[in-house]
Amino acid sequence: MTKAVFYHAGCPVCADAEQVVLEYLDKSKIDTEIVHLGTDGNRIEEAERVGVKSVPALVIDDKVYHINYGASLEDVKKG
């Protein structure tokens, strides 16, 4: 099964993207983890390491898909 990680910061853009994007992923093929960087700040470094520049972002098979633009990771760090 493919692993996907959806990174977000809880903003309205992120919440909307989470609902829309994750609704269309085939749950029988993709195991999705949702990471709220606003409350799980220790995972920001991980997000940067895989190439996330802004949230919301979806990472599947080490490919980063930036969805819309909610906040840069620099803004999330400032929290």
C-alpha positions in Angstrom: 0.0 0.0 0.0 1.2 3.5 -0.8 1.9 5.9 2.1 0.8 9.5 1.8 1.3 12.3 4.3 -0.9 15.4 4.3 0.8 18.3 6.1 -1.3 21.3 7.2 -1.4 24.0 9.8 -5.1 24.2 10.6 -5.9 27.3 8.6 -9.1 27.5 6.6 -7.3 26.9 3.3 -5.7 23.8 4.8 -8.9 22.5 6.3 -10.7 22.9 3.0 -7.9 21.2 1.0 -7.9 18.3 3.5 -11.6 17.7 3.0 -11.5 18.0 -0.8 -8.2 16.2 -1.6 -8.5 13.3 0.9 -12.0 12.6 -0.1 -10.7 11.6 -3.6 -7.8 9.4 -2.5 -8.6 5.6 -2.9 -8.4 4.4 0.7 -7.9 0.8 -0.5 -4.6 1.9 -2.2 -3.3 4.8 -0.1 -2.7 4.9 3.6 -2.9 8.6 4.5 -1.5 10.2 7.6 -2.6 13.7 8.5 0.0 15.9 10.2 -1.1 19.2 11.8 2.1 21.2 12.0 0.5 23.8 14.2 0.0 21.3 17.0 2.8 18.9 16.1 5.6 21.3 15.5 8.3 18.7 16.0 7.4 17.4 12.5 8.2 20.7 10.7 11.8 19.5 10.2 10.5 16.3 8.7 8.3 18.2 6.3 11.2 20.4 5.2 13.4 17.4 4.7 10.9 15.8 2.2 10.6 19.1 0.3 7.5 20.8 1.7 7.7 24.6 1.3 4.2 25.6 2.2 1.0 24.0 3.5 -1.3 22.4 2.7 0.9 19.8 1.0 0.5 16.2 0.2 3.5 13.9 -0.1 3.1 10.6 -2.0 6.0 8.4 -2.9 8.5 11.1 -2.0 6.8 13.6 -4.3 5.5 16.8 -2.9 2.2 18.3 -4.2 1.6 21.8 -2.9 -2.1 22.5 -2.8 -3.2 26.1 -3.0 -1.3 28.3 -0.5 -2.2 28.5 3.1 1.1 29.4 4.8 4.8 29.0 4.2 6.7 26.7 6.6 8.6 29.8 7.8 5.2 31.3 8.9 4.2 28.0 10.6 7.5 28.0 12.5 6.7 31.5 13.9 3.3 30.1 14.9 
